[in-house]
Each structure stands twice: as structure tokens, then as C-alpha cells.
Amino acid sequence: MAKLTEQEIAELLPTAPGWSVVVEEGMGRLQKAFAFDDFAEALAFTNRVGDLAEEANHHPRIVTEWGRVTLTWWSHDLGGIVANDFEMAKRVDAL
């Protein structure tokens, strides 16, 4: 797995509606916030994402708060976005 180039990211981004690229600590990350009616729904979604991440052995940053869960995917080892981040974004959207 290799870190994606900016051009590759730009080509893949339209395949992940609602996801955007944020830059933190000098590296690109794929991020999306999901809205829920309450904390219980947000927490249930968080747990489903956690299960999915464990199955794939690829783990996002998950911020769970009342009515919202923000997910951020990137490769820690490679220092940026990889193709698997887009695959995981699609799998999360399918939840």
C-alpha cells in the first residue's frame, strides 16, 4: 500500500460523497462528520465503525459527541491518505 498522490486523491474524492481532505500535522487525511438525533445513536454508529475497523485492521480517529461522529482516515505509517482509506469510507457510508 502506497501513500496516494494529490492527483490520485483528487480523482478518488468524487467517489466518496461528503468526505473531504483535511491537512493536520502536515499530512492529508480523509474526514467526514455524521449527524445523529442523540448520543445513543452516535455511540451505536461508533461501535459499528469500530467493528468494521477491527475486521479490516485499519483504524480511524473517531470523535463521538452528542448527535455527531467525526471519522478521520489516514495511514499513520505512510503519513497520509492511502487507497484503503477510500475503501473504508465507502464501507462506513454503507452502514
C-alpha positions in Angstrom: 0.0 0.0 0.0 1.4 3.4 -1.0 0.5 6.9 0.0 -1.7 8.5 -2.7 -0.6 11.5 -4.7 -2.6 14.7 -4.7 -3.8 13.8 -8.2 -4.9 10.3 -7.1 -6.8 11.8 -4.2 -8.5 14.3 -6.4 -9.6 11.5 -8.7 -10.9 9.3 -5.9 -12.6 12.1 -3.8 -15.8 12.2 -6.0 -16.3 8.5 -5.3 -16.7 9.3 -1.6 -19.6 11.8 -1.3 -19.4 14.0 1.7 -15.9 13.2 2.6 -13.2 15.9 2.4 -9.5 16.1 2.7 -8.1 17.9 5.8 -4.5 18.6 6.5 -3.2 18.1 10.0 0.4 17.9 11.1 1.4 18.4 7.5 -0.4 15.3 6.1 -3.7 14.8 4.3 -6.5 12.9 6.0 -9.9 11.9 4.8 -12.7 13.2 7.0 -16.5 13.2 7.4 -18.9 14.1 10.1 -22.1 12.1 10.5 -25.2 13.6 12.3 -27.5 11.7 14.6 -30.6 12.5 16.7 -28.9 11.8 20.0 -25.8 10.4 21.8 -27.1 6.8 21.9 -27.4 6.7 18.1 -24.0 8.3 17.7 -22.5 5.8 20.1 -24.1 2.8 18.3 -22.7 4.1 15.0 -19.3 4.5 16.6 -19.4 0.8 17.7 -20.3 -0.4 14.2 -17.4 1.6 12.7 -15.2 0.1 15.4 -16.2 -3.4 14.4 -15.6 -2.6 10.8 -12.2 -1.1 11.5 -11.2 -4.2 13.6 -12.3 -6.5 10.7 -10.2 -4.6 8.3 -7.3 -3.9 10.7 -7.4 -0.3 9.6 -8.5 2.2 12.3 -9.7 5.8 12.0 -9.7 8.6 14.5 -13.3 8.6 15.9 -14.7 11.6 17.7 -18.1 10.8 19.3 -20.2 13.5 20.7 -23.9 14.3 21.2 -25.5 14.0 17.9 -22.3 13.7 15.8 -19.5 11.3 15.0 -16.5 12.6 13.1 -14.3 10.0 11.3 -10.8 10.7 10.0 -8.9 8.1 8.0 -5.2 8.1 7.1 -2.1 5.9 7.3 0.0 6.7 10.3 2.9 4.6 8.9 2.9 6.3 5.4 2.0 9.8 6.6 -1.1 10.4 4.5 -4.1 9.1 2.6 -3.9 5.6 1.1 -6.4 3.8 -1.2 -7.7 1.7 1.8 -8.9 5.0 3.4 -11.3 5.5 0.5 -12.4 1.9 0.7 -13.1 2.2 4.4 -15.0 5.5 3.7 -17.3 3.6 1.3 -17.8 0.8 3.7 -18.7 3.2 6.5 -21.2 5.0 4.2 -22.8 1.6 3.5 -23.5 1.2 7.3 
